[in-house]
């Protein structure tokens, strides 16, 4: 058996349209539930106050008057954001927004490329420093070695087995 909703029981009790079974259920609920009793008392008081109000005929153009009053009320959304980005509704505005987006992406890619180039340069300088310290010789100064090709030829040659693979890799970069 489905139990009737308390709201439905309150509405039926206010109209005096409860069946015998519903009346018994209603009386039991009122005794068991003080919150329901309070709600019913409020609804009953509201019903009596509404009955005392005079009946006023509704005008034939009630809907039109209501809509006009609603249109006259100030809208909060327009006061909070007067511009509302109406420029983005135009083709020109959309083109400008797309251009700004592409420029932002290009800037981000450029910064990332620049940072990677700086990291590569730091690695190359580190390699150069290692090579310069290995090549350091009494016969030739390192700065002369990298400026004068004849100084490179004047360096003593070493056997293939003594060649340092790291040095070769650094020189190939």
Number of C-alpha atoms within 10 A of each C-alpha: 3 4 7 11 8 13 12 10 19 20 15 16 17 14 10 10 12 17 11 9 8 16 16 11 15 19 10 11 15 14 10 11 10 11 10 16 15 12 13 20 13 12 15 16 12 11 13 11 10 10 10 8 8 7 7 6 6 8 9 8 8 10 11 11 12 10 10 11 10 11 10 8 8 9 10 9 9 10 9 9 9 10 9 10 9 9 13 13 9 10 10 11 14 13 12 14 14 12 12 12 12 12 12 12 12 12 12 12 12 12 12 12 12 12 12 12 12 12 12 12 12 12 13 15 12 13 18 16 12 14 17 16 11 11 16 13 13 7 10 14 13 18 10 12 19 12 10 10 10 11 15 15 10 11 13 8 9 8 6 7 7 8 11 9 10 12 15 11 10 15 12 7 8
